[in-house]
Amino acid sequence: MENKDNDFEIMEKKKKILLKAIGKVVFEKRKTLNKGINKFSFEYDIGNGLLSRLENGKTDTKISTLWKIANAFELKFSDFAKLIENELDSNFNFYN
């Protein structure tokens, strides 16, 4: 049981790292557009509360929302994912 608890803690820690990386990329890309949260949210139909929590690494979201955000930045989703990946350690992995 102790090992399962430890595995869960590790996974939660890794998830937080990933969410912070996503948030950083979204925040930085949004700032390059010179758009506040409210304007960006309205123009791209993404809730401003959700966007704020996402940028702060406080929420996990659906892939469809991330796809919309990538498109808002005029990026293919794969390019957007690469920007997130670049924020992580090169050996980032949920399972080790």
Summary of the structure (lengths in Angstrom):
residues: 96
radius of gyration: 14.6
end to end distance: 18.5
largest distance: 49.5
contacts: 236
relative contact order: 0.16
helix: 71%
strand: 0%
